Amino acid sequence: LVACFIRLVNFMNQEIIGILTDLPWGVLFGHPADQVTAVPRHPVQLYEAIAYFITFIVLWQMWKKQPSNEKPGALVGMMFILIFGSRFILEFWKNTQESSLIDSSFLQAGQILSIPFILLGIFLYAKARYCNRQLNASLHTKF
């Protein structure tokens, strides 16, 4: 939820703006006092806020259905997959942020930095699911 509210503040402060668009929901960013022409852009901050809120709902539902001690690592793994997966996808609609350390010819820096966390999330979630199956199978054979 905190990340959702941070992106809403980014929207109000006109930070982390999206690429130009001619879609009807494009938002005019820019202010005459800044001597910047207001042009319609993707409200990528709102897209991210929605993605983070959906992530919160999914994780909350997972937590309600399964006690956290039954599948250790599943919630954290799913959080990494959803947060960094949505960030990876939404970077395509963000204005390019210059970085002298990372060549952004194909992927932006945020996408490159998200890949390890997506892979870690997949590993943690798969491990939690596999270990839980192994535990249940061994319990059923003993009794």
HELIX and SHEET records of a PDB file:
HELIX    1   1 VAL A    2  MET A   12  1                                  11    
HELIX    2   2 PRO A   32  ASP A   34  5                                   3    
HELIX    3   3 VAL A   44  LYS A   65  1                                  22    
HELIX    4   4 ALA A   74  LEU A   90  1                                  17    
HELIX    5   5 GLU A   91  TRP A   93  5                                   3    
HELIX    6   6 ALA A  109  LYS A  142  1                                  34    
SHEET    1   A 2 VAL A  27  PHE A  29  0                                        
SHEET    2   A 2 VAL A  39  ARG A  41 -1                                        
END                                                                             
